[in-house]
Amino acid sequence: MAGAAVGGGWPAFGDAPQPYDLVIRGGEVIDPSQKLRGARDVGIRFGQIAAVEANIDSALAKRSIDARGKLVTPGLIDLHAHIFPYGSAIGIPPDELVPFSGTTTYVSAGDAGANNFSAFKRVVAAQSRSRVFAFVNIAVIGLAGFPVGETVNIKYADAEATARAIAENQDIVLGAKVRETLALVGDNGIEPLKRAIAAVELSGTKGRVMCHIGDAPGDLQVLVDLLRPGDILTHPYSSLGNNTVQNGKVLPALLEAKRRGVLIDVGHGAGSFNFDIAEAAIQQGLTFDTISSDVHVVAANTPSQPYLPWVLSKFLALGFSLEDVIAAATVKPAAIIGKVPKLGTLQVGAPGDVSILELVEGPVQLLDTSNNPRTGKAYLKAVQTVREGVPYGRPYQLPFSVN
């Protein structure tokens, strides 16, 4: 990862002990969980945040990263990504995304279903340096049939098999994923969503349902009314067909869903983010809880470039603060995941996950998924990423470990 100077090394035998494995020096730390923004050094020891202080003595660090002029944030968390390259046509290996995304934690949004989830867990999650969680697709084949919709044949939507996959993989599974777009469900309407809810409830795990909407089948209000508090509606700012903003007005059912605790996730993707729709929806109260990329092979090759820092930059262009957008990609998705104490923070004792970003100031053109431009005043660029105290790239740790 170019852009961050590195230094430090291993002490000679007999030297004084160095309590920090890694110190990130001189950056502007932004940690919304602590309402912290200012110049700080961040010390990491045994894979955890050990100190966030105005100055940490260089003699106390085995290795260091010079982050002067950069932003230092909790490791970014992408609540909606597609990272199963060996089980569908559209997945990208999570570690391969890191240089572009600066992300330490990825959530697979339904890449695998009950029939191939064990392959995802063993081949991707277990062998990735990135921290990985997942939603199990209600279709037992997951996205293996892409580009054919996974619930066009309703027999694939097996609630009992999905419930078993959720219950038996609670270490990384957050619940069930369903895609409610007309082309993907065919004549089956909202039956896949009903089965996804049934699967989560049958699993006994208190898991969530993540529901994708695009050109949703039937009456969108009926679909939205099924979502429970804590469930996640993703793609709310899409301009595709029967969606959240109709004739310039947010569907009242969406605002009511948000009031009762349904969570709103951006899910940018290849066709699910429109500046005008987002602006209208947000002005009328349909604000986001989390900002996610929905990155996959197709999306990553579009001019809209849905890598997480670039997506965050689009919300800077819509008038949100750095603290707002960083919170929506750190502490807020971490709370939804709910499996790792202090994840998404730089609090002492938190996982040593850190994203080093550059805020590049000056006019920048940003495109939505309809190729409509907006001019922003700045954009965020990934510089370096640290997962549990181990940087991707220099300074290398000896012995090199990947946690």
N, C-alpha and C positions, 0 to 999 in steps of 0.2 A: 504494500500500500504506500504509494508515494505521498509525500506531503508533510509527514511528521518526522522530525529529527529524532534520532535515538542515541542512547549512550548507556554507559554503565557496563559492568561485567561481573564476573564471579570474584569474591574476595580470595586472597591468598590464604593458605592454611595458617592459622594462628591470628588472623586479623579479628578485629572486634565483630561480633555478630551484627547482621543487618536485618532489622525486623520487617522490612517491606520487601516482598518479592518484586514488586513493580510500583513505581511512582509516576503518575501522569502530572506533569508540571506546568503551571502557569496558564492553564486554559481558563476560559470563562465558563464556570460550572453553572448549568441550569438543571435543577432538580425540583420539579413541581411538587413532589411529595413533601418537601420541606420548605416550600416557598423560597427556595434558595437560588439566587443568581448573583454571581460575583467571581472574582479571580480567586481560585483555590488550587491547591495541590491535592491529588487523590492518591492515597496509599492503599495497596492491595496486599493481603497476606493470606496464604493458604486458600486462595480462590475466593476470598470475601473482602468486601470493603472494610478496611481497618481504620482509616482516618480520612477526613476531609478538612483540611486546615489551610490557613493563609500561606504557610510555608512549611515544607518538610525538608529537613536537612538532607542534602544529597548523599552524605555519608551513610545514611540509614537505608539506602535503596540498593538492591542488587542490580536492577535495571531501571531505566527511566525512558519516558517519552516526552519530548518537548512539544507541548500543545499551545505555546504562546500564539495568540492571534486566532485561535480556534475555539469552538464550542465543545464542551465536555458534558455529555448527558448520560443518564442511565442507558444501558443497552436498549436500542429500539426494539419494539415488539410488533410484529406484523400479524394481526389477528386473522387475516384472510389471505392465504397464499396457496399456490399449487406447486408442490414440491415432491411429487412421486414420478420421476422421469421414467421409471421402469415398469410402471403400471398403467400409464395413460400416455397419449400423444403429447400432452401439453405441460407436463411437469418439468421443473428445472431443479437440479440438485441444490439444496439450500446453501451449502457452502460456496457454490459457484456464484450465488447471488451477492455474497457478502461484499466484494469490492465495489459494487454499484449501490448496494442498499444500506451498508453500515449497520445491518440488523443482527442481533444476537439470538432472537427467539422468533421462530416461525410457527404458525398454526396452519396445518393442512386442512383446507376447507372442503372436505368430502372427496379427496382424491381416491380413497379406498373405501370399499364396502366390506361387509362381513366375510365375503369369500376370499378377499385378497388383503385384508388388513394385516394379517400376520406377516405377510411379505413386506408391506410398508414399514412395519415396526422393526423387523430384523434388518432389512436391506438399507433403509433410509434413516430412520430415527436412531437406531443403535450405532450406526457407522458415521454419523455426522458430528462435526464439532459444534455446529449450531444446536441450540436448544430447540427441541421439536415437540409440539403437541398436535392434536388432531380432533376433528369431527369425523365421525363415521358416516359415510353416505348411506341414506336409506335404501338405495339400490345395492344389492349384494355385489354387483360388479364394479361399483364405484364409477370412475370415469374411464374405465378400460374400453368402453365402446365408442369413445369420442371419434367422430363428431355426431354419432347417433345418440339421441337423448336417452339417458339411462332409465327413465321411467315411462317411456312410450309403451313398453310392455310392463304393465302393472305387476306382473308376477315377480319381477325383480325387486319390488318394494316389499321386503319381508321384515315385518316389525319384530318378530321373535328372534330371527337371526341377528338383526341389528342390535337388539337389546342385549343379547349374549355378548356380542363384540364390545359393546360399551361397558358392560359389567365386568368383563374379564380383562380389560385393559385400562383400568381407572388411573394408572400411573401417568398416562399421556392423553387419555380421551376426555374431551369436554362435553360430548353429547352427540347429537345427530345433525347431519346437513341434508337439506333438500333444496332442489332448484325448481322453483315454480315459474317457469316460462313456457308459454304455449307450445313452442317448437320442441321442448324437452319432455313435456308430459303428454302430448297428444290429446286424446279424448279423455284423459283421466282426471282433468281438473285439479282440484285441491286434495284428492285422495292421497297422493304421496305425502303431503304435509300432515294429514291426519295420521298416517302411519308413522311418520317420524316422531310426532308427539307421543303416540302410543308406545313406540319403542323406548323412548327416554323414560317414560313413566313405568313401563314394565321392567326396565333395568334396575330400578330401585336406587339410582345413583344421584338423584336431584340434578341431572345433567340438563343442558340447555339445547334448544333447537336453533340452529342458524338457518334462516329461510332466505334464499335468493329470490328476488323478484326482478323481472324484466318486463316483457310483454306478458303480464300475468293472465292466467286463464280466468274467464268469468268475471264476477264482481269482486274487485279488489278489496272492498270493504269486508266481504264475507271471509276472505282469506286472512286479512289482518286481524279480524276479531277472534280468530282461533289462537293467536299468539299469546303466550302467557308472560307474566312478569319474569324478567330475566332471560327470556328468549331474545334472539338477535335477528333484526331485519337488516339485510345487507343489500346494497345498490339503491338507496333511496333517492339518489340524485341522477338517475338515468333518464334519458329522453326516449327510451324505447317503449312505444305503445302505451298500454294500460298501466300507468305507473302513478307515483305518489302525487305529482302535480298535474292537475287536469284543468284545462281552460284557465291557467294562471293561478289556480287555487289549490292549496294542499288538501287532499282528501281528509275530511274531519276524522275519519277512523284512524288515520295515522297519528294525528295529534292526541287523540284519546289513548291510543296504544302507548305512546311515549309517556303520557301522564300515569298510566297504570304500571309502568316499569319495563316496557319493552325497550331494548337497547338498539340504538341506531348506529350501524357500521357503514363507513363510506364504500369500501369495496370498489375501487376505481376501475380496474380491469381494462379490457379492450373496447368496451362499449357501454360502460355504466357510469360515466361521469360527465355531466354537462354543466358548464359554468352558470348558464342562465337558470336552469332548474335548481341547482344548488343554492344560488342566491335567493331565488323566490322562496324556496322551502325554508331556508334558514331564517329569512326575514319574518316568515309566518310562524316560526316556533319549532320547526322540525330540524332541530340542531343535532349534530352528531355526538355520539359518545366516544367512538373510536375512529381513527383514520387508518385505513389499511390499503394495501396495494392491489390485491387480487392479481398479483403478477403470475404470469404463465407464459409459455412459449409464444403464443399468438400476441398477447398483450405487450410483451417485452419488445417485440419487433415493430410496434406501431409508433407513429410520430409523437404520441402523447406520453411515452416513456414512463410507465407506472412503477418505477422504483420508489421505494418508500420516501426517501428524502425529497424527491422531485414532487411526489404527491403532497407532502407536507407544504412544499413551496407554493402550491396552488392555493392552499388555504391562507398562507401569508398574503397572497395577492388578493384574496377576498376580505382582507382586513383583520384576520386573527393574529394574535401576538405569538411570539416564539414560545412563550410559556404555554399558551393554549394548545398549539400544535404538538409540542413535545409531550405534554400530558396525555394527549389523545393517542400517542404511540409509545407510551411507557407505563405510567402508573395506572391508567384507566384500563387498558387491556390486561395488565397484570392482575388487577382485581377480578376481572372476568375469569381468567385462567384459575386463579385461586389455589394453586398447588405448591407454590414456592414462596416461603415467607420473604417479604421485602423485595420481591422481584419488581423490576421497573423503578427502582429507587437507587440512590447513592447513600442510603443510611448505613451507619456502621452495622456490620453483620449481614448486609445484603449480599447476594451473589456479586462477584467482581466482574459484572457485565457492563461495559462502557462503550459508548459510541463517540468518536471524535469527528466532528463535522466542521465544515467551513461555511460561513455565511458569506456568500459572494454578492457584494452589493453593486447595484447599478441596474439599469433597465434590462429585463429579460422577458422573452416571449414564451408563454406557457400555453400548451394546447390541451383542450379537453378531448374526449373520445369522439366528438363530432368534428374534430379539427378546427374548432372555433378558438381564436387566440385571445389571450389576456396578457397585458403587460404588467409584470410584477416589478417591485423595486429591489428584490433580492431573491436568491435561491440558495437552498441547502445542498451541500455536496459532501458525500462520504469521504473521509480522509483515512481513518484507521478504526479498527474494531477489536475489542478485547472481550473474550469470553472466559469467565471465571479466572481472571488474572492472566490469561495466556493470549498475547496478541496474535492476530492473523498477520504473519510476516514479522519483520524486525520490530523490537529486539527479541530474538529467539530465546527460549528458555532451555536451560540445560539441567537435567535431562528434559528433552522436549516431551510435553504431555498434553493430551487433548481432553482431559477430564472425562 
